[in-house]
Amino acid sequence: PVSFLKIYNEAFGIIKQQGRHGANMAMMSIDHPDVLDFLRSKEVEGAIRNFNISIKLTDKFMKKLTESPDEQWYCTWKGEKVKPRRVLRHANGSVYGSEEIDITVGEIFDEIVHYAWTNGEPGVVFIDAVNRTNPLPALGEIESSNPCGEQFLHPYDNCNLGSINLAVFVKNGKVDYVRLHKATKVAVRLMDNVIDRFDFPVPQVTALARKNRRIGLGIMGFADMLYQMGIKYNSEEGLKTAEKVMGTVQKAAHEMSRELAKEKGVFPNWKKSIFAEKKVKMRNAALTTVAPTGSISMMFDTSSGVEPNFALAYIKQDKDGLQFPYFNRYFEAALKEHSFSQDEMDALKEEVIKTGTIAHLTHLPQELRDTFVVSMDMAGDDHVRMQAAFQKQVDNSISKTINFPNSATKEEVKESYILAWRTGCKSCTVYRDGSRVIQILNVGEADKITSTTEDPKKVKAR
């Protein structure tokens, strides 16, 4: 499979969408005999660059991992139990054979953890959790997702995404839930209308999109919402706020879909859905998801998706190597409220631009340091618990990255993956800062950042 994946990768390096290279997702089940070859396929930075890769982990595998990790792992091929195999390749990459190997459940999981720790891939998907909330089981099991992992879909279905900027719903330090409820309903109507307007190049995609009428309404600006409310992201209050905010969006979205069903009719595949069993008439097969919102968050100068802010000051670079510096406006406003002198402000800004955080600045008020936490101020389980809090109120899935500092251990990565499964997340992705030569988000001086246009192999060789 990896040989064919490389062919597809080359093809998508040529095919472009609105001037951008195609983004793709490749997944393989832990039950597949070639899973070891697959999970190692992006060991070299820059390999298979047009695909993200993930391993689908089953409940059976995860139970064995947590209860009997020293057992031999067996895959399944054509209904038979087989050992995982090592694919044998010549130096030029051509395959000349394979051999079955003895490997335990714990050892194969350690392989996944090792490569994720090394450069962020593969991610993991808890495929049984995905299918437990499949709204259209009559169309078969769901096998994969869109490129960022938030939208799990049947073959030929699509992801019609939109996001509400939570940062603009804070009024006098509190969330305006009435306005959020109303904005959600407007957004659902808008996105449902979009389904009738689009026309995809592949007719099967257009047809299934209109039969299922899925939308993926999500959020962005959550971290900036918490900044304005003085709430620490990785706190019980932060988790409760996440559940309440996303719960409001979820409730309003489903309410609007029921109203649209009365007004315009149910989605054509309604009789094949879980809603028919419940006798609930819906306009859309699914409504909520949380995408990464990278570019649109930049446009509206707000935090992305459900993520904590990467840093209080950072530089983002695009595919062409263009750099965009950011300094968090809510943090800047808070500094002015604390009546720092101009010299103190300048020194603080300089330090934040250099390090991205204020966690180490013990002379600052504790309240300020608690509120303005950033991604790498937190442990892995803080990230996972926040993802799980949102997942409780989301139909589909969530694109979220556990951003670890460079010093993070493989054991921390392992524990985060297991916690993600236990808390009901559908997927989990990790990234250890500095584990790749080329990064999109960076803290520090602009002239020391490796451009996205460079070849990572050549940079490493310098």
Contacts in CASP RR format, 6 or more apart in sequence:
PFRMAT RR
TARGET T0000
AUTHOR 0000-0000-0000
METHOD contacts of the structure
MODEL  1
PVSFLKIYNEAFGIIKQQGRHGANMAMMSIDHPDVLDFLRSKEVEGAIRN
FNISIKLTDKFMKKLTESPDEQWYCTWKGEKVKPRRVLRHANGSVYGSEE
IDITVGEIFDEIVHYAWTNGEPGVVFIDAVNRTNPLPALGEIESSNPCGE
QFLHPYDNCNLGSINLAVFVKNGKVDYVRLHKATKVAVRLMDNVIDRFDF
PVPQVTALARKNRRIGLGIMGFADMLYQMGIKYNSEEGLKTAEKVMGTVQ
KAAHEMSRELAKEKGVFPNWKKSIFAEKKVKMRNAALTTVAPTGSISMMF
DTSSGVEPNFALAYIKQDKDGLQFPYFNRYFEAALKEHSFSQDEMDALKE
EVIKTGTIAHLTHLPQELRDTFVVSMDMAGDDHVRMQAAFQKQVDNSISK
TINFPNSATKEEVKESYILAWRTGCKSCTVYRDGSRVIQILNVGEADKIT
STTEDPKKVKAR
1 28 0 8 1.000
1 32 0 8 1.000
1 34 0 8 1.000
1 37 0 8 1.000
1 38 0 8 1.000
2 34 0 8 1.000
2 37 0 8 1.000
2 38 0 8 1.000
2 41 0 8 1.000
2 87 0 8 1.000
3 95 0 8 1.000
5 26 0 8 1.000
5 38 0 8 1.000
5 41 0 8 1.000
5 48 0 8 1.000
5 51 0 8 1.000
6 48 0 8 1.000
8 24 0 8 1.000
8 26 0 8 1.000
8 51 0 8 1.000
9 24 0 8 1.000
9 48 0 8 1.000
9 49 0 8 1.000
9 50 0 8 1.000
9 51 0 8 1.000
12 21 0 8 1.000
12 22 0 8 1.000
12 24 0 8 1.000
12 50 0 8 1.000
12 51 0 8 1.000
13 21 0 8 1.000
13 22 0 8 1.000
13 50 0 8 1.000
15 21 0 8 1.000
15 22 0 8 1.000
16 22 0 8 1.000
20 319 0 8 1.000
21 50 0 8 1.000
21 319 0 8 1.000
22 50 0 8 1.000
23 50 0 8 1.000
23 52 0 8 1.000
23 147 0 8 1.000
23 148 0 8 1.000
24 50 0 8 1.000
24 51 0 8 1.000
24 52 0 8 1.000
24 147 0 8 1.000
25 51 0 8 1.000
25 52 0 8 1.000
25 53 0 8 1.000
25 54 0 8 1.000
25 144 0 8 1.000
25 145 0 8 1.000
25 146 0 8 1.000
25 147 0 8 1.000
25 148 0 8 1.000
25 149 0 8 1.000
26 38 0 8 1.000
26 48 0 8 1.000
26 51 0 8 1.000
26 52 0 8 1.000
26 53 0 8 1.000
26 54 0 8 1.000
27 53 0 8 1.000
27 54 0 8 1.000
27 55 0 8 1.000
27 56 0 8 1.000
27 125 0 8 1.000
27 143 0 8 1.000
27 144 0 8 1.000
27 145 0 8 1.000
28 34 0 8 1.000
28 35 0 8 1.000
28 38 0 8 1.000
28 39 0 8 1.000
28 53 0 8 1.000
28 55 0 8 1.000
28 56 0 8 1.000
29 35 0 8 1.000
29 55 0 8 1.000
29 56 0 8 1.000
29 58 0 8 1.000
29 127 0 8 1.000
30 55 0 8 1.000
30 56 0 8 1.000
30 57 0 8 1.000
30 58 0 8 1.000
30 61 0 8 1.000
30 73 0 8 1.000
30 75 0 8 1.000
30 108 0 8 1.000
31 58 0 8 1.000
31 61 0 8 1.000
31 75 0 8 1.000
31 76 0 8 1.000
32 38 0 8 1.000
32 75 0 8 1.000
32 77 0 8 1.000
33 75 0 8 1.000
33 77 0 8 1.000
33 82 0 8 1.000
33 83 0 8 1.000
33 84 0 8 1.000
33 85 0 8 1.000
34 84 0 8 1.000
34 85 0 8 1.000
34 87 0 8 1.000
35 55 0 8 1.000
35 75 0 8 1.000
35 84 0 8 1.000
35 108 0 8 1.000
36 84 0 8 1.000
36 85 0 8 1.000
36 86 0 8 1.000
36 87 0 8 1.000
36 101 0 8 1.000
36 103 0 8 1.000
36 108 0 8 1.000
36 111 0 8 1.000
37 86 0 8 1.000
37 87 0 8 1.000
38 53 0 8 1.000
38 55 0 8 1.000
38 122 0 8 1.000
39 53 0 8 1.000
39 55 0 8 1.000
39 111 0 8 1.000
39 112 0 8 1.000
39 115 0 8 1.000
39 122 0 8 1.000
40 111 0 8 1.000
40 115 0 8 1.000
41 47 0 8 1.000
41 48 0 8 1.000
41 53 0 8 1.000
42 48 0 8 1.000
42 53 0 8 1.000
42 115 0 8 1.000
42 119 0 8 1.000
42 121 0 8 1.000
42 122 0 8 1.000
43 115 0 8 1.000
43 118 0 8 1.000
43 119 0 8 1.000
44 457 0 8 1.000
45 119 0 8 1.000
45 436 0 8 1.000
45 437 0 8 1.000
45 438 0 8 1.000
45 456 0 8 1.000
45 457 0 8 1.000
45 460 0 8 1.000
46 456 0 8 1.000
46 457 0 8 1.000
52 121 0 8 1.000
52 123 0 8 1.000
52 147 0 8 1.000
52 148 0 8 1.000
52 149 0 8 1.000
53 121 0 8 1.000
53 122 0 8 1.000
53 123 0 8 1.000
54 122 0 8 1.000
54 123 0 8 1.000
54 124 0 8 1.000
54 125 0 8 1.000
54 145 0 8 1.000
54 149 0 8 1.000
54 427 0 8 1.000
54 429 0 8 1.000
55 112 0 8 1.000
55 122 0 8 1.000
55 123 0 8 1.000
55 124 0 8 1.000
55 125 0 8 1.000
56 124 0 8 1.000
56 125 0 8 1.000
56 127 0 8 1.000
57 124 0 8 1.000
57 125 0 8 1.000
57 126 0 8 1.000
57 127 0 8 1.000
57 421 0 8 1.000
58 127 0 8 1.000
58 128 0 8 1.000
59 126 0 8 1.000
59 128 0 8 1.000
59 129 0 8 1.000
61 73 0 8 1.000
61 105 0 8 1.000
62 126 0 8 1.000
62 418 0 8 1.000
62 421 0 8 1.000
64 71 0 8 1.000
64 73 0 8 1.000
64 105 0 8 1.000
65 105 0 8 1.000
65 106 0 8 1.000
65 109 0 8 1.000
65 418 0 8 1.000
66 418 0 8 1.000
68 105 0 8 1.000
69 104 0 8 1.000
69 105 0 8 1.000
69 106 0 8 1.000
69 109 0 8 1.000
70 104 0 8 1.000
70 105 0 8 1.000
70 106 0 8 1.000
71 104 0 8 1.000
71 105 0 8 1.000
72 83 0 8 1.000
72 102 0 8 1.000
72 103 0 8 1.000
72 104 0 8 1.000
72 105 0 8 1.000
73 83 0 8 1.000
73 84 0 8 1.000
73 103 0 8 1.000
73 104 0 8 1.000
73 105 0 8 1.000
73 106 0 8 1.000
73 107 0 8 1.000
73 108 0 8 1.000
74 81 0 8 1.000
74 82 0 8 1.000
74 83 0 8 1.000
75 81 0 8 1.000
75 82 0 8 1.000
75 83 0 8 1.000
75 84 0 8 1.000
76 82 0 8 1.000
82 100 0 8 1.000
83 100 0 8 1.000
83 101 0 8 1.000
83 102 0 8 1.000
83 103 0 8 1.000
84 100 0 8 1.000
84 101 0 8 1.000
84 103 0 8 1.000
84 108 0 8 1.000
85 98 0 8 1.000
85 99 0 8 1.000
85 100 0 8 1.000
85 101 0 8 1.000
86 98 0 8 1.000
86 99 0 8 1.000
86 100 0 8 1.000
86 101 0 8 1.000
87 95 0 8 1.000
87 97 0 8 1.000
87 98 0 8 1.000
88 95 0 8 1.000
88 96 0 8 1.000
88 97 0 8 1.000
88 98 0 8 1.000
88 99 0 8 1.000
89 95 0 8 1.000
89 96 0 8 1.000
90 96 0 8 1.000
109 414 0 8 1.000
109 417 0 8 1.000
110 410 0 8 1.000
110 414 0 8 1.000
112 122 0 8 1.000
112 123 0 8 1.000
112 124 0 8 1.000
112 417 0 8 1.000
113 410 0 8 1.000
113 413 0 8 1.000
113 414 0 8 1.000
113 417 0 8 1.000
114 410 0 8 1.000
115 121 0 8 1.000
115 122 0 8 1.000
116 122 0 8 1.000
116 123 0 8 1.000
116 124 0 8 1.000
116 413 0 8 1.000
116 430 0 8 1.000
117 408 0 8 1.000
117 409 0 8 1.000
117 410 0 8 1.000
117 413 0 8 1.000
117 430 0 8 1.000
117 432 0 8 1.000
117 435 0 8 1.000
118 435 0 8 1.000
119 435 0 8 1.000
119 436 0 8 1.000
120 429 0 8 1.000
120 430 0 8 1.000
120 431 0 8 1.000
120 432 0 8 1.000
120 435 0 8 1.000
120 436 0 8 1.000
123 427 0 8 1.000
123 428 0 8 1.000
123 429 0 8 1.000
123 430 0 8 1.000
124 417 0 8 1.000
124 420 0 8 1.000
124 427 0 8 1.000
124 428 0 8 1.000
124 429 0 8 1.000
125 145 0 8 1.000
125 149 0 8 1.000
125 426 0 8 1.000
125 427 0 8 1.000
126 420 0 8 1.000
126 421 0 8 1.000
126 424 0 8 1.000
126 425 0 8 1.000
126 426 0 8 1.000
126 427 0 8 1.000
126 428 0 8 1.000
127 142 0 8 1.000
127 143 0 8 1.000
129 421 0 8 1.000
129 424 0 8 1.000
129 425 0 8 1.000
129 426 0 8 1.000
130 142 0 8 1.000
130 145 0 8 1.000
130 152 0 8 1.000
130 397 0 8 1.000
130 426 0 8 1.000
130 427 0 8 1.000
131 137 0 8 1.000
131 141 0 8 1.000
131 142 0 8 1.000
133 395 0 8 1.000
133 396 0 8 1.000
134 140 0 8 1.000
134 141 0 8 1.000
134 142 0 8 1.000
134 152 0 8 1.000
135 273 0 8 1.000
135 274 0 8 1.000
135 275 0 8 1.000
135 285 0 8 1.000
135 286 0 8 1.000
135 395 0 8 1.000
136 154 0 8 1.000
136 212 0 8 1.000
136 269 0 8 1.000
136 272 0 8 1.000
136 273 0 8 1.000
136 274 0 8 1.000
136 285 0 8 1.000
137 274 0 8 1.000
138 269 0 8 1.000
138 272 0 8 1.000
138 273 0 8 1.000
139 154 0 8 1.000
139 269 0 8 1.000
139 272 0 8 1.000
140 154 0 8 1.000
142 152 0 8 1.000
142 153 0 8 1.000
142 154 0 8 1.000
143 155 0 8 1.000
144 152 0 8 1.000
144 153 0 8 1.000
145 151 0 8 1.000
145 152 0 8 1.000
145 153 0 8 1.000
145 397 0 8 1.000
145 427 0 8 1.000
146 153 0 8 1.000
146 159 0 8 1.000
148 291 0 8 1.000
148 292 0 8 1.000
148 399 0 8 1.000
149 397 0 8 1.000
149 399 0 8 1.000
149 427 0 8 1.000
150 159 0 8 1.000
150 289 0 8 1.000
150 290 0 8 1.000
150 291 0 8 1.000
150 292 0 8 1.000
150 396 0 8 1.000
150 397 0 8 1.000
150 398 0 8 1.000
150 399 0 8 1.000
151 159 0 8 1.000
151 161 0 8 1.000
151 216 0 8 1.000
151 289 0 8 1.000
151 291 0 8 1.000
151 396 0 8 1.000
151 397 0 8 1.000
152 396 0 8 1.000
152 397 0 8 1.000
152 426 0 8 1.000
153 159 0 8 1.000
153 214 0 8 1.000
154 208 0 8 1.000
154 212 0 8 1.000
156 202 0 8 1.000
156 204 0 8 1.000
156 205 0 8 1.000
156 207 0 8 1.000
156 208 0 8 1.000
157 205 0 8 1.000
157 208 0 8 1.000
157 209 0 8 1.000
157 212 0 8 1.000
157 214 0 8 1.000
158 200 0 8 1.000
158 205 0 8 1.000
158 208 0 8 1.000
158 209 0 8 1.000
158 214 0 8 1.000
159 214 0 8 1.000
159 216 0 8 1.000
159 289 0 8 1.000
160 191 0 8 1.000
160 194 0 8 1.000
160 195 0 8 1.000
160 198 0 8 1.000
160 209 0 8 1.000
160 214 0 8 1.000
160 215 0 8 1.000
160 216 0 8 1.000
161 215 0 8 1.000
161 216 0 8 1.000
161 217 0 8 1.000
161 218 0 8 1.000
161 289 0 8 1.000
161 291 0 8 1.000
162 187 0 8 1.000
162 191 0 8 1.000
162 215 0 8 1.000
162 216 0 8 1.000
162 217 0 8 1.000
162 218 0 8 1.000
162 291 0 8 1.000
163 217 0 8 1.000
163 218 0 8 1.000
163 219 0 8 1.000
163 220 0 8 1.000
163 291 0 8 1.000
163 293 0 8 1.000
163 296 0 8 1.000
163 305 0 8 1.000
164 180 0 8 1.000
164 183 0 8 1.000
164 184 0 8 1.000
164 187 0 8 1.000
164 217 0 8 1.000
164 218 0 8 1.000
164 219 0 8 1.000
164 220 0 8 1.000
164 249 0 8 1.000
165 219 0 8 1.000
165 220 0 8 1.000
165 221 0 8 1.000
165 300 0 8 1.000
165 302 0 8 1.000
166 175 0 8 1.000
166 180 0 8 1.000
166 219 0 8 1.000
166 220 0 8 1.000
166 221 0 8 1.000
166 222 0 8 1.000
166 224 0 8 1.000
166 225 0 8 1.000
166 245 0 8 1.000
167 220 0 8 1.000
167 221 0 8 1.000
167 224 0 8 1.000
167 225 0 8 1.000
167 228 0 8 1.000
167 302 0 8 1.000
167 303 0 8 1.000
169 175 0 8 1.000
169 176 0 8 1.000
169 179 0 8 1.000
169 180 0 8 1.000
169 183 0 8 1.000
169 225 0 8 1.000
170 176 0 8 1.000
170 225 0 8 1.000
170 228 0 8 1.000
170 229 0 8 1.000
173 228 0 8 1.000
173 229 0 8 1.000
173 230 0 8 1.000
174 229 0 8 1.000
175 225 0 8 1.000
175 229 0 8 1.000
175 241 0 8 1.000
175 244 0 8 1.000
175 245 0 8 1.000
177 244 0 8 1.000
177 248 0 8 1.000
180 245 0 8 1.000
180 248 0 8 1.000
180 249 0 8 1.000
180 252 0 8 1.000
181 248 0 8 1.000
181 251 0 8 1.000
181 252 0 8 1.000
182 252 0 8 1.000
184 217 0 8 1.000
184 248 0 8 1.000
184 249 0 8 1.000
184 252 0 8 1.000
184 253 0 8 1.000
184 256 0 8 1.000
185 252 0 8 1.000
185 253 0 8 1.000
185 255 0 8 1.000
185 256 0 8 1.000
185 259 0 8 1.000
187 217 0 8 1.000
187 253 0 8 1.000
188 215 0 8 1.000
188 217 0 8 1.000
188 252 0 8 1.000
188 253 0 8 1.000
188 256 0 8 1.000
188 257 0 8 1.000
188 260 0 8 1.000
188 284 0 8 1.000
188 287 0 8 1.000
189 256 0 8 1.000
189 260 0 8 1.000
191 215 0 8 1.000
191 216 0 8 1.000
191 217 0 8 1.000
192 213 0 8 1.000
192 215 0 8 1.000
192 257 0 8 1.000
192 260 0 8 1.000
192 283 0 8 1.000
192 284 0 8 1.000
194 215 0 8 1.000
195 209 0 8 1.000
195 210 0 8 1.000
195 213 0 8 1.000
195 215 0 8 1.000
196 210 0 8 1.000
198 206 0 8 1.000
198 209 0 8 1.000
199 206 0 8 1.000
200 206 0 8 1.000
200 209 0 8 1.000
210 268 0 8 1.000
211 267 0 8 1.000
211 268 0 8 1.000
211 269 0 8 1.000
212 267 0 8 1.000
212 268 0 8 1.000
212 269 0 8 1.000
212 284 0 8 1.000
212 285 0 8 1.000
212 286 0 8 1.000
213 267 0 8 1.000
213 268 0 8 1.000
213 283 0 8 1.000
213 284 0 8 1.000
213 285 0 8 1.000
214 284 0 8 1.000
214 285 0 8 1.000
214 286 0 8 1.000
214 287 0 8 1.000
215 284 0 8 1.000
215 286 0 8 1.000
215 287 0 8 1.000
216 286 0 8 1.000
216 287 0 8 1.000
216 288 0 8 1.000
216 289 0 8 1.000
216 291 0 8 1.000
216 395 0 8 1.000
216 396 0 8 1.000
217 249 0 8 1.000
217 253 0 8 1.000
217 287 0 8 1.000
217 288 0 8 1.000
217 289 0 8 1.000
218 249 0 8 1.000
218 288 0 8 1.000
218 289 0 8 1.000
218 290 0 8 1.000
218 291 0 8 1.000
218 305 0 8 1.000
218 394 0 8 1.000
219 245 0 8 1.000
219 246 0 8 1.000
219 249 0 8 1.000
219 290 0 8 1.000
219 305 0 8 1.000
219 306 0 8 1.000
220 293 0 8 1.000
220 296 0 8 1.000
220 297 0 8 1.000
220 300 0 8 1.000
220 302 0 8 1.000
220 303 0 8 1.000
220 304 0 8 1.000
220 305 0 8 1.000
221 297 0 8 1.000
221 302 0 8 1.000
221 303 0 8 1.000
221 304 0 8 1.000
221 305 0 8 1.000
222 242 0 8 1.000
222 245 0 8 1.000
222 303 0 8 1.000
222 305 0 8 1.000
222 306 0 8 1.000
222 307 0 8 1.000
223 233 0 8 1.000
223 303 0 8 1.000
223 307 0 8 1.000
223 308 0 8 1.000
223 309 0 8 1.000
224 302 0 8 1.000
224 303 0 8 1.000
224 309 0 8 1.000
224 328 0 8 1.000
224 330 0 8 1.000
225 241 0 8 1.000
225 245 0 8 1.000
226 232 0 8 1.000
226 233 0 8 1.000
226 238 0 8 1.000
226 241 0 8 1.000
226 371 0 8 1.000
227 309 0 8 1.000
227 328 0 8 1.000
227 330 0 8 1.000
227 331 0 8 1.000
227 334 0 8 1.000
227 371 0 8 1.000
227 372 0 8 1.000
228 330 0 8 1.000
229 241 0 8 1.000
230 367 0 8 1.000
230 371 0 8 1.000
231 237 0 8 1.000
231 238 0 8 1.000
231 241 0 8 1.000
231 371 0 8 1.000
232 238 0 8 1.000
232 370 0 8 1.000
232 371 0 8 1.000
232 373 0 8 1.000
233 308 0 8 1.000
233 373 0 8 1.000
233 378 0 8 1.000
233 382 0 8 1.000
233 386 0 8 1.000
234 308 0 8 1.000
234 373 0 8 1.000
234 377 0 8 1.000
234 378 0 8 1.000
234 379 0 8 1.000
234 382 0 8 1.000
234 385 0 8 1.000
234 386 0 8 1.000
235 370 0 8 1.000
238 386 0 8 1.000
239 385 0 8 1.000
239 386 0 8 1.000
239 389 0 8 1.000
242 306 0 8 1.000
242 386 0 8 1.000
242 389 0 8 1.000
242 390 0 8 1.000
243 389 0 8 1.000
243 390 0 8 1.000
243 392 0 8 1.000
243 393 0 8 1.000
246 288 0 8 1.000
246 389 0 8 1.000
246 390 0 8 1.000
246 392 0 8 1.000
246 393 0 8 1.000
246 394 0 8 1.000
247 393 0 8 1.000
249 288 0 8 1.000
249 393 0 8 1.000
250 287 0 8 1.000
250 288 0 8 1.000
250 393 0 8 1.000
250 394 0 8 1.000
250 395 0 8 1.000
253 287 0 8 1.000
253 288 0 8 1.000
254 282 0 8 1.000
254 287 0 8 1.000
257 282 0 8 1.000
257 283 0 8 1.000
257 284 0 8 1.000
257 287 0 8 1.000
258 280 0 8 1.000
258 281 0 8 1.000
258 282 0 8 1.000
258 283 0 8 1.000
260 283 0 8 1.000
260 284 0 8 1.000
261 281 0 8 1.000
261 282 0 8 1.000
261 283 0 8 1.000
262 281 0 8 1.000
264 283 0 8 1.000
265 281 0 8 1.000
265 283 0 8 1.000
266 275 0 8 1.000
266 281 0 8 1.000
266 282 0 8 1.000
266 283 0 8 1.000
267 273 0 8 1.000
267 282 0 8 1.000
267 283 0 8 1.000
267 284 0 8 1.000
267 285 0 8 1.000
269 285 0 8 1.000
270 276 0 8 1.000
270 281 0 8 1.000
270 282 0 8 1.000
270 285 0 8 1.000
273 282 0 8 1.000
273 285 0 8 1.000
275 281 0 8 1.000
275 282 0 8 1.000
275 285 0 8 1.000
286 395 0 8 1.000
286 396 0 8 1.000
287 395 0 8 1.000
288 393 0 8 1.000
288 394 0 8 1.000
288 395 0 8 1.000
288 396 0 8 1.000
289 394 0 8 1.000
289 395 0 8 1.000
289 396 0 8 1.000
289 397 0 8 1.000
289 398 0 8 1.000
290 305 0 8 1.000
290 306 0 8 1.000
290 390 0 8 1.000
290 394 0 8 1.000
290 397 0 8 1.000
290 398 0 8 1.000
290 399 0 8 1.000
290 400 0 8 1.000
291 305 0 8 1.000
291 399 0 8 1.000
292 304 0 8 1.000
292 305 0 8 1.000
292 307 0 8 1.000
292 399 0 8 1.000
293 304 0 8 1.000
293 305 0 8 1.000
294 304 0 8 1.000
294 305 0 8 1.000
297 303 0 8 1.000
297 304 0 8 1.000
297 305 0 8 1.000
298 316 0 8 1.000
298 324 0 8 1.000
301 326 0 8 1.000
301 329 0 8 1.000
303 309 0 8 1.000
305 399 0 8 1.000
305 400 0 8 1.000
306 386 0 8 1.000
306 387 0 8 1.000
306 390 0 8 1.000
306 398 0 8 1.000
306 400 0 8 1.000
307 375 0 8 1.000
307 400 0 8 1.000
307 401 0 8 1.000
308 373 0 8 1.000
308 374 0 8 1.000
308 375 0 8 1.000
308 378 0 8 1.000
308 383 0 8 1.000
308 386 0 8 1.000
309 328 0 8 1.000
309 374 0 8 1.000
309 375 0 8 1.000
310 374 0 8 1.000
310 375 0 8 1.000
310 403 0 8 1.000
310 441 0 8 1.000
311 352 0 8 1.000
311 356 0 8 1.000
311 357 0 8 1.000
311 374 0 8 1.000
311 375 0 8 1.000
311 376 0 8 1.000
311 441 0 8 1.000
311 443 0 8 1.000
312 327 0 8 1.000
312 328 0 8 1.000
312 331 0 8 1.000
312 352 0 8 1.000
312 356 0 8 1.000
312 357 0 8 1.000
312 358 0 8 1.000
312 372 0 8 1.000
312 374 0 8 1.000
313 325 0 8 1.000
313 326 0 8 1.000
313 327 0 8 1.000
313 328 0 8 1.000
313 349 0 8 1.000
313 352 0 8 1.000
313 353 0 8 1.000
313 356 0 8 1.000
313 443 0 8 1.000
314 325 0 8 1.000
314 326 0 8 1.000
314 356 0 8 1.000
314 441 0 8 1.000
314 442 0 8 1.000
314 443 0 8 1.000
314 444 0 8 1.000
315 323 0 8 1.000
315 324 0 8 1.000
315 325 0 8 1.000
315 326 0 8 1.000
315 441 0 8 1.000
315 442 0 8 1.000
315 443 0 8 1.000
315 444 0 8 1.000
315 446 0 8 1.000
315 449 0 8 1.000
316 323 0 8 1.000
316 324 0 8 1.000
316 326 0 8 1.000
316 440 0 8 1.000
316 441 0 8 1.000
316 442 0 8 1.000
317 323 0 8 1.000
317 324 0 8 1.000
317 440 0 8 1.000
317 442 0 8 1.000
317 449 0 8 1.000
317 451 0 8 1.000
317 452 0 8 1.000
318 324 0 8 1.000
318 452 0 8 1.000
319 452 0 8 1.000
319 453 0 8 1.000
320 452 0 8 1.000
320 453 0 8 1.000
321 451 0 8 1.000
321 452 0 8 1.000
321 453 0 8 1.000
323 446 0 8 1.000
323 449 0 8 1.000
325 446 0 8 1.000
327 349 0 8 1.000
327 352 0 8 1.000
327 353 0 8 1.000
328 372 0 8 1.000
330 372 0 8 1.000
331 352 0 8 1.000
331 372 0 8 1.000
334 368 0 8 1.000
334 371 0 8 1.000
334 372 0 8 1.000
335 345 0 8 1.000
335 348 0 8 1.000
336 345 0 8 1.000
338 365 0 8 1.000
338 368 0 8 1.000
340 348 0 8 1.000
348 358 0 8 1.000
348 361 0 8 1.000
348 364 0 8 1.000
351 358 0 8 1.000
351 361 0 8 1.000
352 358 0 8 1.000
353 444 0 8 1.000
354 443 0 8 1.000
354 444 0 8 1.000
354 445 0 8 1.000
355 443 0 8 1.000
355 444 0 8 1.000
356 374 0 8 1.000
356 443 0 8 1.000
356 444 0 8 1.000
357 374 0 8 1.000
357 376 0 8 1.000
357 377 0 8 1.000
358 364 0 8 1.000
358 368 0 8 1.000
358 369 0 8 1.000
358 372 0 8 1.000
359 369 0 8 1.000
359 373 0 8 1.000
359 374 0 8 1.000
359 377 0 8 1.000
361 369 0 8 1.000
375 383 0 8 1.000
375 403 0 8 1.000
376 403 0 8 1.000
376 404 0 8 1.000
376 405 0 8 1.000
376 433 0 8 1.000
379 412 0 8 1.000
380 402 0 8 1.000
380 404 0 8 1.000
380 412 0 8 1.000
380 415 0 8 1.000
380 416 0 8 1.000
381 415 0 8 1.000
381 416 0 8 1.000
381 419 0 8 1.000
383 400 0 8 1.000
383 401 0 8 1.000
383 402 0 8 1.000
383 403 0 8 1.000
383 416 0 8 1.000
384 402 0 8 1.000
384 416 0 8 1.000
384 419 0 8 1.000
384 420 0 8 1.000
384 423 0 8 1.000
384 425 0 8 1.000
384 428 0 8 1.000
385 419 0 8 1.000
385 423 0 8 1.000
386 400 0 8 1.000
387 398 0 8 1.000
387 400 0 8 1.000
387 420 0 8 1.000
387 423 0 8 1.000
387 425 0 8 1.000
387 428 0 8 1.000
388 420 0 8 1.000
388 423 0 8 1.000
388 424 0 8 1.000
388 425 0 8 1.000
390 398 0 8 1.000
391 397 0 8 1.000
391 398 0 8 1.000
391 423 0 8 1.000
391 424 0 8 1.000
391 425 0 8 1.000
391 426 0 8 1.000
397 426 0 8 1.000
397 427 0 8 1.000
398 425 0 8 1.000
398 426 0 8 1.000
398 427 0 8 1.000
399 429 0 8 1.000
400 428 0 8 1.000
400 429 0 8 1.000
401 429 0 8 1.000
401 430 0 8 1.000
401 431 0 8 1.000
402 416 0 8 1.000
402 428 0 8 1.000
402 429 0 8 1.000
402 430 0 8 1.000
402 431 0 8 1.000
403 431 0 8 1.000
403 433 0 8 1.000
404 412 0 8 1.000
404 413 0 8 1.000
404 430 0 8 1.000
404 431 0 8 1.000
404 432 0 8 1.000
404 433 0 8 1.000
405 432 0 8 1.000
405 433 0 8 1.000
406 432 0 8 1.000
406 433 0 8 1.000
406 434 0 8 1.000
406 435 0 8 1.000
408 432 0 8 1.000
413 430 0 8 1.000
413 432 0 8 1.000
416 428 0 8 1.000
416 430 0 8 1.000
417 428 0 8 1.000
417 430 0 8 1.000
420 427 0 8 1.000
420 428 0 8 1.000
421 428 0 8 1.000
433 439 0 8 1.000
436 456 0 8 1.000
437 450 0 8 1.000
437 454 0 8 1.000
437 456 0 8 1.000
437 459 0 8 1.000
437 460 0 8 1.000
438 450 0 8 1.000
438 451 0 8 1.000
438 452 0 8 1.000
438 454 0 8 1.000
438 456 0 8 1.000
438 459 0 8 1.000
439 449 0 8 1.000
439 450 0 8 1.000
440 452 0 8 1.000
442 449 0 8 1.000
450 456 0 8 1.000
450 459 0 8 1.000
END
